[in-house]
Amino acid sequence: MRLKSVAENLRRKIKVYQLVMTDSRSPKFARCLLWLAVGYTLMPFDIIPDFIPVIGHVDDAVIVPLLVFLALRIIPAEVMEDCRRRAEEA
């Protein structure tokens, strides 16, 4: 049950972020940060290689959320609310 709700929440957030990245009211810098987060996630290599103990895996868990956090801080609240509403309707 819990895993299903986490997956649904993640799916909803991804849809909101997709809408934010395509919304013309979103600042370009915020959209760029979100694209960097996506790119870093899909990149076949890491800035800090995974074979380095602990730090190699921690960078993935820190960099992507940090980029998303910074982007969401820049985006106006009304844009986020509109995108959340549109994601719920879809």
Number of C-alpha atoms within 10 A of each C-alpha: 5 7 8 9 10 11 11 12 12 12 12 16 15 13 18 20 21 16 19 24 20 10 16 11 12 19 15 15 13 21 23 14 21 24 18 17 20 14 12 17 15 10 11 7 10 14 11 13 12 15 9 9 9 9 13 15 15 12 15 18 12 10 16 18 13 14 19 19 14 14 23 19 10 15 18 12 11 10 16 18 12 15 21 19 12 13 18 11 7 8
